[in-house]
Amino acid sequence: MTHPGLDDDSQTEPPLDPAAERLQAKLKRLLAVSGLIMVLGFVAVFAAIIYRLSDRASPPDASDIAATIAIGKDGRVESMALAEGRLILLVREGAASKLLYLDPMTGTVIGETAFVSR
């Protein structure tokens, strides 16, 4: 039940000439290099995905946020925003308004911007 066309003993291939052997070696090297570059690309993509997924900072819980923040005696908070890790409050004290820049974890004032009329 053997197939005579698949029998390798009766058919021997003639050896390649040196130019064809050099070309075959170059193609093998090209295939190896392109395969290596593809594998490195996949590794880089998966590393970037894993880095993005593992770089998530845990959200602060209630114990991390300041319980009280001191503003002026007759101050009133008009607006509040959180930007770049700072809590920004628009505070109105009488007729004057100012922005207070606070550290949300400690409640300390980082900076202040007063609004004046000219």
N, C-alpha and C positions, 0 to 999 in steps of 0.2 A: 503494500500500500504506500509505497513511496512515490513521490512525484518526481519525474526525471528532470524537470526544469529547476527544481530547488536543490538538487544534489550538487554540493560544492566540490566534491572530489574530482568530478570529470571536467569542471570548468575552473581554470586558474586565470586570474587577471594578470595581464602583463604589468611589470613595474612602471611607475610613473617616471617621466623624465625629470631632471633636476629643477627645471623652471616650474613645473606643475607642483612639485613637492614644496618649493619655496612659497608659492602662492597658497597652497593648502595650509602651510604653517602660519602664514600671515593672517589668513582667515580665521584660524583657530585662536590666535592671539586676540584678534579684533572681537571675536565672539566672547572670549573670557573677559576682556576689558569692559565691553558693553554690559555684560551680565553683572560684573562687579559694581559698575556705576549704578545700575538699576537697583541692586540690592542696597547700596548705600543710600540711594534716594528714598526707598521705602523705610529704611531705618530712621532717616532724618524726619520723615513725615510722621511716623509713629511716635518718635521722641517728642516732636512738637505737640502732638495731640495729648500725650501723657503729661507733658509739662503744663499745658493749659488746664487740663482737668485737675491736676494736683496743686495748682497755684491758688486755689480758692482760699481766701482768708475766712476764718469762721466769723459769723456775725456776732457783734457784741451782745451780751445778755444784760439784764437789768442791773446787775452788780457792777458792770463796767462803766455805766453812765452816771454822771454827777447827779446827786439828788437835789441839790439847790444851787442856784446861780444868783449872785447878788447884782441887782441893778439899783438905780437911784431910789431915794425915798418915795418920790412921787412919779416914778417912771412907769411907763406902760409899754408892753411889748406889742408893736404893731404888726411885725412880720418876722418870720423865722425861716432859715434855709440852711442846709448842710452841703458844703462844697469843699472838696479837697481835704477832707478830714477836719474841717473847722465848722463850728456852729456859728452862723452869722445872724445876729438879732438886730432888727430895726426898733430902737427904743425911743419913745417920745417922753421927754421930761418937760412939762409945761408947754412952752411954745417952741422949744428946741428939739431937734431930732438928731440922733447919732446912730452909727453902726457899731456894734460890739462884736469883736471876733473872739470866740471862746474855744477852748479845748473841751470837746464834749465829754472826755473821760474824767477830767478833774474839775471842770467848771471855772478854771482860771481865765482871766481876760488876757488874750494874746495881743490885741490891739484895739484901737478905737478910732473911728472916723466921725468927726463932728461936721454938721452941715451949718454953714453960716450964710447969711444973706449979704449981698454987696450993694 
